[in-house]
């Protein structure tokens, strides 16, 4: 059942879900335009806080939940599966295979708890996050590993099927791996996965769009508003891939740069007066511009990121549901981001 949809119960028409999150449709797959990313679940954020955050997302109309076998030291899928009991039919579940699960020793588990506590101390959160930044490793794929990982994911998520399975940190080489592609075809035919995809850098997604590998029906990548390649994916999406952007906020440096572009446009007399006034609207306007460009201009079907804090979640939902920018205005902003304005 879609967000804010209507069902008939005992002759009465009632709201099926709270919230009015905008839906996105790609083929037969219907999902909320915002997705809840589970990268922090059972890592930076513990079970109780994760379940509460998932509940807030659900009540605000978010139906897309994105996880991976490797998230949370292999425990994130289990927490999501626990949350989705009684909700599975209304949810879109995406998970990933390809990155090994790093199991925790007793000492490491204790250390993770200390880090979780540190994130709640003012001034510490950004410091810890900054030190944790690193380049992603390449995924490792095999047909046997793929099938085994899917069976584990199904068990952990307490479901009979996965809406989307991504090859995690895919490289271009996997596009030429006939055994892995055949295994994906088999999983699709069996109904254990409804759509197969690549979770990869924008260069790999670009190559996949040119090669058109048959089993691939989705792509997830960094939603960098300054990337000309990402900006063109929607137009070039002849395969009708489901396009999901992640980490639209990126680094602090990227957000500072984004805000700088908006600030410059707000005082530029060559920019229409109505748009200049909108750009003076503060932090919420920044969110509306950033998310609006991804969803309304770049052609992404959904944006996925961690929304563990209720105030952040609600601000993101408002930015999507009540975006004050027209498509033409968002295109003008995008042009400036790409150095074209």
C-alpha positions as CSV (number, residue, x, y, z in Angstrom):
1,X,0.0,0.0,0.0
2,X,1.4,3.4,-1.0
3,X,2.0,6.3,1.3
4,X,-1.1,8.2,2.3
5,X,-3.1,5.6,0.2
6,X,-6.7,4.7,0.8
7,X,-8.1,1.3,1.9
8,X,-11.6,0.1,2.5
9,X,-12.2,-1.5,5.9
10,X,-15.7,-2.4,6.9
11,X,-17.1,-0.1,4.2
12,X,-15.1,2.8,5.5
13,X,-12.4,4.6,3.5
14,X,-9.5,5.2,5.8
15,X,-5.9,6.4,5.6
16,X,-3.6,3.4,5.2
17,X,-0.6,5.3,6.4
18,X,0.3,8.5,8.2
19,X,2.3,11.1,6.3
20,X,2.1,12.3,2.8
21,X,5.5,11.6,1.5
22,X,5.7,11.9,-2.3
23,X,5.8,8.6,-4.1
24,X,8.1,7.7,-6.9
25,X,7.3,5.0,-9.5
26,X,9.7,3.0,-11.7
27,X,8.1,0.3,-13.6
28,X,6.1,-1.8,-11.1
29,X,8.1,-0.6,-8.2
30,X,6.5,2.2,-6.2
31,X,8.4,3.8,-3.3
32,X,8.7,7.0,-1.3
33,X,11.0,9.6,-2.7
34,X,13.1,9.6,0.5
35,X,14.6,6.4,1.8
36,X,15.9,5.5,5.2
37,X,19.5,4.4,5.1
38,X,20.6,1.8,7.6
39,X,24.3,2.4,7.4
40,X,24.5,3.5,11.0
41,X,22.3,0.7,12.4
42,X,24.1,-1.4,15.0
43,X,27.3,0.6,14.3
44,X,27.1,4.2,15.3
45,X,23.5,3.7,16.5
46,X,22.2,0.9,18.7
47,X,19.1,-1.3,18.4
48,X,16.6,0.8,20.4
49,X,17.5,4.1,18.8
50,X,17.5,2.5,15.4
51,X,14.0,1.0,15.8
52,X,12.7,4.4,17.1
53,X,14.2,6.2,14.1
54,X,12.7,3.6,11.7
55,X,9.3,4.1,13.3
56,X,9.6,7.9,12.9
57,X,10.4,7.4,9.2
58,X,7.5,5.0,8.7
59,X,5.0,7.4,10.4
60,X,6.3,10.2,8.1
61,X,5.5,8.1,5.0
62,X,8.9,6.7,4.2
63,X,8.6,3.2,2.7
64,X,12.1,2.6,1.2
65,X,14.6,1.1,3.6
66,X,18.1,0.5,2.4
67,X,20.5,-1.8,4.2
68,X,23.4,-4.3,3.4
69,X,24.7,-7.6,4.7
70,X,27.8,-5.8,5.9
71,X,26.1,-3.0,7.8
72,X,26.2,-3.0,11.6
73,X,28.8,-5.8,11.7
74,X,26.2,-8.0,10.0
75,X,23.4,-7.1,12.4
76,X,21.6,-4.2,10.6
77,X,19.4,-6.5,8.5
78,X,18.1,-8.3,11.5
79,X,17.1,-5.1,13.2
80,X,15.3,-3.9,10.0
81,X,13.6,-7.3,9.8
82,X,12.4,-7.0,13.3
83,X,11.0,-3.5,12.6
84,X,9.2,-4.6,9.4
85,X,7.1,-7.3,11.1
86,X,3.5,-6.6,10.0
87,X,4.7,-3.9,7.6
88,X,6.5,-5.8,4.9
89,X,3.8,-5.5,2.2
90,X,3.9,-1.7,2.5
91,X,7.7,-1.5,2.4
92,X,10.4,-1.5,-0.3
93,X,13.5,-3.3,1.0
94,X,16.9,-2.9,-0.6
95,X,20.0,-4.7,0.6
96,X,23.4,-5.4,-0.8
97,X,26.0,-8.2,-1.4
98,X,29.7,-7.9,-2.0
99,X,31.3,-6.4,1.1
100,X,32.5,-8.9,3.8
101,X,30.9,-8.7,7.2
102,X,33.4,-7.6,9.8
103,X,32.5,-9.5,13.0
104,X,33.1,-7.9,16.4
105,X,35.2,-9.3,19.1
106,X,34.2,-8.6,22.7
107,X,36.7,-5.7,23.0
108,X,35.5,-4.3,19.7
109,X,31.9,-4.5,20.7
110,X,32.7,-2.5,23.9
111,X,34.6,0.1,21.8
112,X,31.6,0.5,19.5
113,X,29.4,1.3,22.5
114,X,31.9,4.0,23.6
115,X,31.8,5.5,20.1
116,X,28.0,5.5,20.1
117,X,28.0,7.4,23.4
118,X,30.6,9.9,22.0
119,X,28.2,10.9,19.2
120,X,25.9,12.3,21.8
121,X,28.5,14.6,23.3
122,X,28.5,18.1,21.8
123,X,31.6,18.8,19.7
124,X,32.7,15.1,19.5
125,X,30.3,13.9,16.8
126,X,32.0,15.7,13.9
127,X,35.4,14.8,15.2
128,X,34.7,11.0,15.3
129,X,33.0,11.1,11.9
130,X,35.9,13.0,10.3
131,X,38.4,10.4,11.5
132,X,36.2,7.6,10.2
133,X,36.2,8.9,6.6
134,X,37.9,6.6,4.1
135,X,37.7,5.5,0.5
136,X,35.4,2.6,-0.1
137,X,37.0,-0.8,-0.9
138,X,35.9,-2.7,-4.0
139,X,33.3,-5.4,-3.6
140,X,34.1,-9.1,-4.1
141,X,31.6,-11.2,-6.1
142,X,30.9,-14.8,-6.9
143,X,27.8,-16.7,-8.0
144,X,28.0,-19.0,-5.0
145,X,28.6,-16.1,-2.6
146,X,25.7,-14.1,-4.1
147,X,23.2,-17.0,-3.6
148,X,24.4,-17.6,-0.1
149,X,24.2,-13.9,0.8
150,X,20.7,-13.6,-0.5
151,X,19.5,-16.6,1.5
152,X,21.1,-15.0,4.6
153,X,19.5,-11.6,3.9
154,X,16.0,-13.2,3.4
155,X,16.4,-15.0,6.8
156,X,17.6,-11.9,8.6
157,X,15.0,-9.6,7.1
158,X,12.2,-12.2,7.7
159,X,10.9,-12.0,4.2
160,X,10.5,-14.2,1.1
161,X,11.8,-11.7,-1.4
162,X,14.0,-8.6,-1.7
163,X,12.7,-5.7,-3.7
164,X,16.2,-4.6,-4.7
165,X,19.5,-6.4,-4.4
166,X,22.6,-4.3,-5.1
167,X,26.1,-5.5,-5.8
168,X,27.9,-3.6,-3.1
169,X,30.8,-1.3,-4.2
170,X,30.6,-2.8,-7.7
171,X,33.5,-2.3,-10.1
172,X,33.3,-2.3,-13.9
173,X,34.7,-5.9,-13.9
174,X,31.6,-7.4,-12.5
175,X,29.6,-6.2,-15.5
176,X,31.6,-8.7,-17.6
177,X,31.3,-11.6,-15.0
178,X,28.9,-14.0,-16.8
179,X,28.5,-16.3,-13.8
180,X,27.4,-13.5,-11.5
181,X,25.1,-12.0,-14.1
182,X,23.6,-15.5,-14.7
183,X,23.2,-16.0,-10.9
184,X,21.3,-12.6,-10.7
185,X,19.1,-13.8,-13.6
186,X,18.3,-17.0,-11.7
187,X,17.4,-15.1,-8.5
188,X,15.1,-12.8,-10.5
189,X,13.4,-15.7,-12.2
190,X,12.9,-17.4,-8.8
191,X,11.2,-14.3,-7.4
192,X,13.7,-14.1,-4.5
193,X,14.7,-10.6,-5.8
194,X,12.5,-8.3,-7.8
195,X,15.2,-6.1,-9.1
196,X,19.0,-6.3,-9.3
197,X,21.2,-3.3,-9.2
198,X,24.7,-1.8,-8.8
199,X,25.8,0.2,-5.8
200,X,28.8,1.9,-7.3
201,X,30.7,5.1,-8.2
202,X,29.2,7.3,-10.9
203,X,31.8,6.2,-13.4
204,X,30.7,2.5,-13.1
205,X,27.0,3.5,-13.4
206,X,27.9,5.5,-16.5
207,X,29.6,2.5,-18.0
208,X,26.6,0.2,-17.1
209,X,24.3,2.6,-18.9
210,X,26.4,2.1,-22.0
211,X,26.8,-1.7,-21.8
212,X,23.1,-2.3,-20.8
213,X,23.7,-5.6,-18.9
214,X,20.4,-7.5,-19.0
215,X,19.8,-8.3,-15.3
216,X,20.6,-4.8,-14.0
217,X,17.5,-2.8,-13.2
218,X,18.6,-0.3,-10.5
219,X,21.6,1.9,-9.6
220,X,22.6,3.6,-6.4
221,X,25.4,6.2,-6.3
222,X,26.5,9.4,-4.6
223,X,24.1,12.2,-5.4
224,X,26.7,14.9,-5.9
225,X,24.9,18.1,-7.1
226,X,28.2,19.3,-8.5
227,X,28.7,16.3,-10.8
228,X,27.8,16.7,-14.5
229,X,27.8,12.9,-14.9
230,X,25.1,12.5,-12.1
231,X,23.1,15.4,-13.6
232,X,22.8,13.6,-16.9
233,X,21.9,10.1,-15.6
234,X,18.1,10.8,-15.7
235,X,18.2,12.0,-19.3
236,X,20.4,9.1,-20.4
237,X,18.4,6.4,-18.5
238,X,17.3,4.5,-21.5
239,X,17.3,1.3,-19.6
240,X,14.7,2.7,-17.2
241,X,16.9,1.8,-14.2
242,X,15.6,2.8,-10.8
243,X,18.0,5.6,-9.9
244,X,18.7,6.0,-6.2
245,X,21.1,8.7,-4.9
246,X,22.8,8.5,-1.6
247,X,24.7,11.0,0.6
248,X,23.3,14.1,-1.1
249,X,24.7,16.2,1.7
250,X,28.2,14.8,1.2
251,X,31.0,16.4,3.2
252,X,30.9,19.6,5.2
253,X,33.1,21.1,2.5
254,X,30.4,20.3,-0.2
255,X,27.6,21.8,1.8
256,X,29.6,24.9,2.4
257,X,30.2,25.2,-1.3
258,X,26.5,24.5,-2.1
259,X,25.4,27.3,0.3
260,X,28.0,29.6,-1.2
261,X,26.5,29.1,-4.7
262,X,23.0,29.8,-3.3
263,X,24.1,32.9,-1.5
264,X,25.8,34.3,-4.6
265,X,22.7,33.7,-6.7
266,X,20.5,35.5,-4.0
267,X,22.3,38.8,-4.7
268,X,22.9,38.4,-8.4
269,X,20.6,40.8,-10.3
270,X,20.7,38.5,-13.4
271,X,18.7,36.0,-11.3
272,X,14.9,36.5,-11.4
273,X,13.8,38.5,-8.4
274,X,11.3,35.9,-7.1
275,X,14.0,33.3,-7.0
276,X,16.5,35.7,-5.3
277,X,13.9,36.2,-2.5
278,X,13.4,32.4,-2.1
279,X,17.1,31.9,-1.8
280,X,17.2,34.1,1.3
281,X,15.0,31.6,3.2
282,X,17.6,30.0,5.5
283,X,18.5,26.3,6.1
284,X,15.2,24.9,5.0
285,X,15.6,26.5,1.6
286,X,19.0,24.9,1.3
287,X,17.4,21.5,1.8
288,X,14.6,22.2,-0.7
289,X,17.1,23.2,-3.3
290,X,19.4,20.2,-2.7
291,X,16.7,17.5,-2.6
292,X,14.7,19.2,-5.3
293,X,17.5,19.2,-7.8
294,X,18.1,15.5,-7.2
295,X,14.4,14.4,-7.5
296,X,12.9,17.0,-9.9
297,X,15.8,17.8,-12.2
298,X,18.4,15.1,-12.1
299,X,15.7,12.4,-12.5
300,X,16.5,10.4,-9.4
301,X,13.6,8.2,-8.2
302,X,14.7,8.4,-4.6
303,X,17.3,9.8,-2.2
304,X,18.6,7.6,0.6
305,X,20.5,8.8,3.7
306,X,20.6,8.3,7.4
307,X,17.8,10.1,9.3
308,X,18.4,9.1,12.9
309,X,17.3,12.4,14.4
310,X,13.6,13.3,14.3
311,X,14.2,16.9,13.6
312,X,16.4,16.1,10.6
313,X,13.9,13.6,9.3
314,X,11.0,16.0,9.5
315,X,13.0,18.8,7.9
316,X,13.9,16.5,5.0
317,X,10.3,15.4,4.6
318,X,9.1,19.0,4.5
319,X,11.7,19.9,2.0
320,X,10.4,17.2,-0.4
321,X,6.7,17.7,0.2
322,X,6.7,21.5,0.2
323,X,9.5,22.5,-2.1
324,X,9.0,26.1,-3.0
325,X,11.1,26.0,-6.2
326,X,9.7,25.4,-9.6
327,X,11.5,23.0,-12.0
328,X,12.8,26.0,-14.0
329,X,14.2,27.6,-10.8
330,X,15.9,24.3,-9.8
331,X,17.4,24.0,-13.3
332,X,18.8,27.5,-13.0
333,X,20.4,26.6,-9.6
334,X,21.8,23.4,-11.0
335,X,23.3,25.3,-13.9
336,X,25.2,27.4,-11.5
337,X,26.4,24.4,-9.5
338,X,27.7,22.9,-12.7
339,X,29.5,26.1,-13.6
340,X,27.1,26.9,-16.4
341,X,25.3,29.9,-14.9
